[in-house]
């Protein structure tokens, strides 16, 4: 009897989706929690200040700290909070 990989994958996904939430509970109650808004890499270049409209810091539970700048076009760009230009931009935005 031949069983396709797609069939097995489908069965596995349905089993998880219809299960009693055991997998979800394990990960959300002290397990390897991973916030959805984390930076895993930083921008490698300075972003022109006039393009930035807002910013926010990432969750303290993220593996790397980050400042996310939002551009006029709605893009989110992760930056290193230790970079001087990032600190200068934040200071300037807080003063306004």
N, C-alpha and C positions, 0 to 999 in steps of 0.2 A: 504494500500500500504506500503510495507516494503522497506526502503531505507538503504543500507549498510553504515557503517561508512567509509569504504574505498571509496565508491562512493562520499560521501559528501566531504571527504578530497581531493580527486582528483579534484572535481569541484572547491573547494576553491583555491587550488594551481594553477589551470589553470587560474582562474579569476585574481589572483594576477599577474601571469606571463604575461598575455595578457592585463592587465590594463594599464592605462595611466601613470603609474609611481607615482601615488599619495602617495603610502606607502613609496616608496623610497625617494621621496622629503621631506616628513615629518621628516624622520629620518636623512637625510643628511644635512638639512639646520638648524642647531642649535638645533636639537632634541637630544635625548640621544645617542650621538656619542660614538662608542666603536671601537678604533683602533684594527686592526687584530693582532698586535704583542704586547700583554700585558702579564704580569706575574700575575697569580692569586694565586700562591703558590711558595714558594722558596725551593730549594734543602735543605735537612736536614743534609747533610754531605759535607765535603770538597772534592772537585774534585781534583784528582792528577794533578798537574801542567803540566807534560809532555803530558797529553791527550788533553790539550786545544790548539787550533790553532788560535782562533779569539774570539772577543766579540763585543757586541754592547749594548747600553742602550735602554730601551724601550721608547716609545712615552710619552711625558710629559702629554698627556691627559688620560693616563691609570690611573686606580684607585689606583694602587700600583706602586711605582718605582721599576725598576728591571734592572739587568745586565744579559744579556743572553750570556753564554759561548757556543762556538761551539767546539765540540770534533773532534778528528781525524776521527771518524766514521760518522761525520755529524750530530750528535745529538745536539739539542738545549736545554740547561739547564738553567732555571731561578734561579737567586741567589739574595740575599739581598745585595743591594749596601752599606749598613751600616756595614756588616760583615767585620772584619779586614782582613781576608784572601782574600776576594774579592777585597778589595782596594789594598792589596799587589800584587795580580796577575795583576791587571790593571796597576799599577805603573811599574811592571817589564816588561809588554808587551809594554808599551809606551817608555821605555828606550831602547828597542831593535829595 
